[in-house]
Amino acid sequence: MNISKCLTIDLESRELVDHKVAQRHPLTLAEFEVLKCLVNHIGEVVSKETLNEAGWPNRVVAPSSLTQCMSCLRRKLGAHDEIELKNIPRYGYSLCIKDTDEKSNCESAEPSDIGKASIKVGHFSRYWRWFGAALFVALLSGLHFSGKLKQTVNYLALLTEPGVASILDAETELDGQKIQLSQLRLEDQPEEQRSAAHFIGNWSNTDKIFGNELLKRIFANDNARYESVALCNQYDGECKDTQPLNLVRERNTYSPLDLQWLSDTKLRMEQVTYNKILLDKFDNPPEGLVEDIYRADVYYYGASKNVVRADVRLSLVYQSPARGTLVMAACITDDMLRHISMRYQFSGEFKMQQKTVDGQLVKSFLLDTGNVSFTSPDEISEESATIYREIRKSVLSNETQILRQVYQDANSGVWMLPLWGDTMVWAHRVEVTL
């Protein structure tokens, strides 16, 4: 498909071929389809809706997706002054070809020149492929004999897992209370922004628990199986709430939730703390290390008048700025049985990576789980069976885990933890010097 005399689209390889400099630019599927749509309407204005349907058919995506796609296409078209990708405010985009003599300057670089250049590069790159293969074998042998091969393979597998793609903020009100919603999306999740009403619109008696004038801040995630909400009831630059509310429900379950009833149920269930991570969990820690301890209660609710509580503890000891040891334990009970139904605990060494997503620092803890324990009950309720299946599947299949921290202040932190899928949890934080 020709764009200009110097520029074509290779439909088979899905590449933008620049004959002027004998170069090929790979295109993502969205870039490929959007660019084809623009080329088929050169000089015309194409609406955003048409381009969205071309690039992401039958999907609802954020406006930023098309903007980012156009930015990438402009960079790949940047060497050609005769081609202009125009933004038509509030409507769409137009691909324009200027009538200039520059278009004839590409005749010396025919498509065959690209092939010749590839052959020359091929001889050179073949040597490096052999060298790289030998080096890789030597590296594997060294890791095998040092006992680090399995750990390295697990770590590399973790690096391929999806990261946090976006944290979309929106402000709204509920019963006169100001609410800031931060919706998280992972890279493998659809680009769909939900309103605060979607996550909390089924709540009633909110005045019983929202009895202050401070901002309510919510972190939420829809992981296609479960929707989770982590709420700080008193937010003023940092969370002042000593017991943030963490709720999970099955996706598209809109059962009414009476917050006064939930508050009374929580008070009754939290009379007993089943879970505890001892400070001496780690053997002979070097003097001066700091342990971060997080504690939270997470509640799963559905259509019945029974809730499942996960009493969660998380402990981290940094041995360097990006490495350390982590323990997570969760004891699961429900309001009908009122005893420990399940205990789930895993620990191991972590590597921490961090990046900024939409202005928020996100830390990913890549954990090679050295120890896993799961105490299953003799009998569980229908509601508890939901988390039982999730944890059982994790215990049987995962030698690795990813835990993500998306917010932290002096006294709290917001985590994405492997409970019901990836569950948002706002936890109370204590720092202890060992």
C-alpha positions in Angstrom: 0.0 0.0 0.0 1.6 3.3 -1.1 1.5 6.4 1.0 3.9 8.4 -1.1 6.7 7.5 -3.6 9.1 7.2 -0.7 6.9 5.5 1.8 4.8 2.3 1.6 3.0 -0.1 4.0 4.1 -3.7 3.7 0.7 -5.5 4.4 2.3 -8.9 4.9 4.9 -8.0 7.4 2.9 -5.1 9.0 5.8 -2.7 8.5 6.1 0.9 7.4 8.8 0.9 4.7 10.9 4.0 4.3 12.6 3.9 0.9 14.4 7.2 1.4 16.7 5.8 4.2 16.2 2.1 3.4 14.5 1.4 6.8 11.5 -0.6 8.1 9.4 0.5 11.1 7.3 -2.3 12.7 3.7 -1.3 13.4 1.5 -2.5 16.2 -1.8 -3.9 15.2 -3.6 -0.7 16.2 -1.0 1.5 14.4 -1.3 -0.7 11.3 -5.1 -0.5 11.1 -5.3 3.2 12.0 -2.7 4.1 9.4 -4.4 2.0 6.7 -7.7 3.8 7.5 -6.0 7.2 7.1 -4.2 6.3 3.9 -7.6 5.1 2.4 -8.9 8.7 3.1 -5.8 10.8 2.3 -6.7 14.5 2.5 -10.0 13.8 4.3 -10.9 14.2 7.9 -11.5 10.9 9.6 -13.4 10.9 12.9 -12.0 9.6 16.2 -14.9 7.1 16.3 -13.9 5.7 12.9 -10.3 5.4 13.9 -11.1 3.8 17.2 -13.2 1.2 15.5 -10.4 0.5 13.0 -7.7 0.2 15.6 -9.6 -1.4 18.4 -12.7 -3.1 16.9 -15.6 -4.0 19.2 -13.6 -2.6 22.2 -14.2 0.4 24.5 -10.8 2.2 24.9 -9.6 5.3 26.7 -9.2 8.5 24.6 -5.5 8.4 25.4 -5.1 5.2 23.4 -5.8 7.0 20.1 -3.7 10.0 21.1 -0.7 7.7 22.0 -1.2 5.8 18.7 -1.0 9.1 16.7 2.1 10.2 18.6 3.8 6.9 17.7 2.8 7.2 14.0 4.1 10.8 13.9 7.5 9.7 15.1 7.7 7.0 12.4 6.6 9.4 9.7 8.9 12.2 11.1 11.6 11.8 8.4 9.1 12.9 5.7 8.3 16.6 5.7 5.9 16.1 2.8 3.6 14.0 5.0 1.6 15.7 7.7 -0.7 14.0 10.2 -3.0 16.7 11.4 -5.2 16.8 14.5 -8.6 18.3 13.9 -9.7 19.5 17.4 -12.9 17.8 18.8 -13.4 15.7 15.6 -10.5 13.6 14.3 -7.4 13.4 12.2 -6.3 13.9 8.6 -3.3 12.5 6.7 -2.1 15.1 4.2 0.5 14.8 1.4 2.2 18.0 0.4 3.0 18.6 -3.2 6.8 19.0 -3.0 9.9 18.0 -5.1 11.2 16.1 -2.0 9.2 13.1 -3.0 11.6 12.4 -5.9 14.6 12.2 -3.6 13.9 8.5 -2.7 14.5 7.1 -6.1 18.1 6.0 -5.3 16.8 3.8 -2.5 14.7 1.2 -4.3 13.1 -1.6 -2.2 15.8 -3.9 -3.4 18.4 -1.7 -1.6 16.7 -2.5 1.6 17.2 -6.2 0.9 20.9 -5.7 0.1 21.4 -3.8 3.3 19.7 -6.6 5.2 22.1 -9.2 3.6 25.1 -7.2 4.7 23.8 -6.9 8.2 23.0 -10.6 8.2 26.6 -11.7 7.8 27.6 -9.5 10.6 24.7 -10.4 12.9 25.2 -14.2 12.3 28.6 -14.0 14.0 27.0 -12.3 17.0 24.3 -14.9 17.2 26.8 -17.7 17.5 28.8 -15.7 20.1 25.6 -14.9 22.0 24.5 -18.6 22.0 27.8 -19.7 23.4 27.7 -17.1 26.1 24.1 -18.1 27.0 25.1 -21.7 27.4 28.0 -20.8 29.6 25.7 -18.6 31.7 23.2 -21.4 32.1 25.9 -23.8 33.2 27.2 -21.4 35.8 23.7 -20.8 37.1 22.9 -24.6 37.2 26.0 -25.4 39.2 25.5 -22.5 41.6 21.9 -23.6 42.3 20.5 -20.3 41.0 19.1 -21.6 37.7 15.5 -22.2 39.0 15.5 -18.8 40.8 16.6 -17.0 37.7 14.0 -18.8 35.5 11.3 -17.8 38.0 12.5 -14.2 38.0 12.5 -14.0 34.2 9.0 -15.5 34.1 7.9 -12.8 36.5 9.2 -10.1 34.2 6.8 -11.1 31.4 3.8 -10.6 33.7 1.6 -7.6 33.0 2.5 -4.4 34.9 0.3 -1.5 35.9 -0.7 0.3 32.7 -2.7 3.2 34.1 -4.2 4.8 37.3 -7.1 6.9 36.2 -8.3 9.5 38.7 -11.8 11.0 38.9 -13.7 13.0 41.5 -17.4 12.6 42.4 -19.8 12.8 45.3 -21.9 10.3 47.2 -24.5 11.6 49.6 -22.7 15.0 49.7 -19.3 13.5 50.4 -16.4 14.2 48.1 -14.8 11.1 46.7 -11.6 10.7 44.7 -11.6 7.4 42.7 -8.3 6.0 41.4 -9.0 3.0 39.1 -6.1 0.7 38.3 -5.7 -1.2 35.1 -3.1 -3.8 34.3 -1.6 -4.2 30.8 -3.7 -7.3 30.0 -7.0 -5.7 31.1 -9.3 -3.8 28.7 -9.1 0.0 28.6 -12.3 0.8 30.2 -12.8 3.6 32.7 -15.6 3.0 35.2 -17.3 5.6 37.3 -17.4 5.7 41.1 -21.1 4.8 41.0 -20.2 1.4 39.4 -18.0 0.4 42.3 -20.0 2.0 45.2 -23.4 2.8 43.8 -25.0 -0.2 45.6 -24.0 1.0 49.0 -26.7 2.3 51.5 -26.5 3.9 54.9 -23.3 5.6 53.9 -23.9 8.4 56.4 -23.3 5.9 59.2 -19.7 5.3 58.2 -18.9 8.5 56.3 -19.4 10.8 59.3 -16.7 13.4 58.6 -15.9 16.2 56.2 -12.6 14.8 54.9 -12.1 13.6 51.4 -12.8 9.9 50.8 -10.2 8.3 48.6 -10.8 5.0 46.8 -8.4 2.7 44.8 -10.4 0.2 42.7 -9.7 -2.6 40.2 -11.8 -4.7 38.0 -9.8 -7.9 37.1 -12.6 -9.5 34.9 -13.4 -11.9 37.8 -13.7 -9.7 40.9 -14.0 -6.1 41.6 -12.2 -4.7 44.6 -12.3 -1.4 46.4 -9.9 0.0 49.0 -11.3 3.0 50.8 -9.8 5.5 53.2 -12.6 7.3 54.9 -10.5 10.2 56.1 -7.9 11.4 53.5 -6.1 14.7 53.9 -2.9 14.3 51.8 -2.4 11.0 53.7 -4.8 8.5 55.1 -6.0 9.4 58.7 -8.3 6.4 58.8 -7.0 3.7 61.3 -9.2 1.0 59.7 -9.6 1.6 55.9 -12.4 -0.4 54.3 -11.5 -3.1 51.8 -14.3 -4.9 49.9 -14.4 -7.5 47.2 -17.3 -8.8 45.1 -17.7 -11.0 42.1 -17.8 -9.0 38.9 -21.1 -7.6 37.9 -22.7 -8.6 41.2 -24.7 -5.6 42.3 -26.3 -6.9 45.5 -27.2 -4.0 47.9 -24.7 -3.4 50.7 -25.8 -1.8 53.9 -22.7 -0.2 55.4 -24.3 0.0 58.8 -24.9 -3.8 58.8 -21.3 -4.3 57.5 -19.9 -2.0 60.2 -21.7 -4.0 62.9 -20.6 -7.3 61.4 -17.0 -6.1 61.1 -17.0 -5.1 64.7 -18.2 -8.5 65.8 -15.7 -10.4 63.6 -12.7 -8.3 64.5 -13.0 -9.0 68.2 -10.5 -11.8 67.6 -7.3 -11.4 65.7 -6.2 -14.8 64.3 -3.2 -13.7 62.3 0.2 -12.7 63.5 3.6 -12.5 61.8 6.3 -12.6 64.5 9.1 -10.1 64.4 11.6 -12.9 64.7 10.4 -14.6 61.5 13.6 -13.8 59.8 16.7 -15.6 61.2 19.3 -13.4 62.8 18.6 -10.2 60.8 21.6 -7.8 60.6 21.4 -5.0 63.1 19.9 -1.8 61.8 17.4 -3.4 59.3 14.0 -1.9 59.1 10.8 -4.1 58.9 7.7 -2.7 57.2 4.6 -4.4 58.7 1.2 -3.9 57.0 -2.1 -5.1 58.5 -5.5 -5.1 56.9 -9.0 -6.7 56.9 -10.5 -7.6 53.6 -14.2 -8.5 53.2 -15.8 -10.5 50.4 -19.5 -10.0 50.1 -22.3 -11.3 47.8 -26.0 -11.8 47.8 -26.2 -13.6 51.2 -26.0 -12.2 54.7 -22.6 -13.8 55.2 -19.3 -12.1 54.6 -15.8 -13.6 54.4 -13.0 -11.9 56.2 -9.3 -12.1 55.3 -7.1 -11.0 58.2 -4.0 -10.0 56.2 -0.4 -9.4 57.4 2.5 -8.4 55.2 6.1 -8.0 56.3 9.0 -6.7 54.3 12.7 -6.4 55.3 14.9 -4.6 52.8 18.5 -5.9 52.6 19.3 -3.3 49.9 17.3 -0.6 48.1 15.8 -3.1 45.7 16.1 -6.5 47.4 14.9 -8.2 50.6 12.7 -10.7 52.2 8.8 -10.8 52.3 6.2 -12.7 54.2 2.5 -12.6 53.5 -0.1 -14.4 55.7 -3.9 -14.4 55.5 -6.4 -16.1 57.8 -9.8 -16.4 56.4 -13.0 -16.7 58.4 -16.7 -16.0 57.8 -19.5 -14.6 59.9 -21.4 -17.9 60.2 -18.5 -20.2 61.3 -16.6 -17.6 63.3 -13.4 -19.7 63.4 -10.3 -20.0 61.2 -11.4 -21.6 58.0 -8.1 -21.2 56.1 -4.6 -20.0 56.7 -2.5 -19.1 53.7 1.1 -18.0 54.0 4.1 -17.6 51.6 7.5 -16.1 51.9 10.7 -15.6 49.9 13.2 -13.2 48.6 12.0 -10.3 46.4 13.4 -8.0 43.8 11.7 -4.6 43.7 11.1 -2.6 40.6 9.5 0.8 40.5 8.1 3.2 37.9 5.8 6.2 37.8 2.3 5.6 36.4 0.1 8.6 35.8 2.0 10.5 38.5 1.8 7.7 41.1 4.8 5.7 42.2 4.2 2.0 41.7 6.5 -0.6 43.3 6.4 -4.2 42.0 7.8 -6.9 44.3 8.9 -9.9 42.2 8.8 -12.8 44.7 10.4 -16.2 44.3 8.4 -18.1 46.9 10.7 -20.2 49.0 8.0 -21.4 51.5 4.3 -21.8 51.0 1.8 -23.2 53.5 -2.0 -23.6 53.2 -4.2 -25.0 55.9 -7.5 -26.0 54.4 -10.7 -26.5 56.5 -12.7 -29.7 56.9 -15.9 -27.7 56.0 -16.4 -24.3 54.4 -19.4 -22.2 53.6 -20.5 -21.4 50.1 -19.0 -17.9 50.3 -15.6 -19.2 51.7 -15.4 -21.6 48.8 -14.8 -18.7 46.5 -11.5 -17.7 48.1 -10.6 -21.4 48.8 -10.6 -22.1 45.1 -8.5 -19.0 44.3 -5.9 -19.8 46.9 -5.8 -23.5 46.2 -5.1 -22.7 42.5 -2.3 -20.3 43.5 -0.7 -22.8 45.8 -0.7 -25.6 43.2 0.6 -23.5 40.3 2.7 -20.6 41.4 6.3 -20.8 42.5 6.4 -17.0 42.0 4.2 -14.1 43.0 3.9 -10.4 42.2 2.8 -8.0 44.8 2.3 -4.3 43.8 2.3 -1.3 46.0 0.5 1.7 44.4 0.4 4.2 47.3 2.3 4.8 50.6 2.3 7.4 53.3 3.8 7.4 56.9 1.0 5.2 58.3 -0.6 3.3 55.5 -0.1 1.7 52.1 -2.3 0.5 49.2 -1.4 -2.9 47.8 -2.6 -5.2 45.0 -2.4 -8.6 46.7 -3.0 -12.2 45.4 -6.2 -13.0 47.3 -9.3 -12.9 45.0 -7.3 -12.5 41.9 -5.5 -9.2 42.3 -7.2 -7.5 45.2 -6.9 -3.8 46.2 -6.0 -3.5 49.9 -5.5 -0.4 52.0 -3.4 -1.4 55.0 -2.3 0.2 58.2 1.6 0.5 58.3 4.0 0.2 61.1 7.8 0.5 60.8 10.0 -1.4 63.2 13.8 -1.2 63.5 15.3 -4.6 64.0 
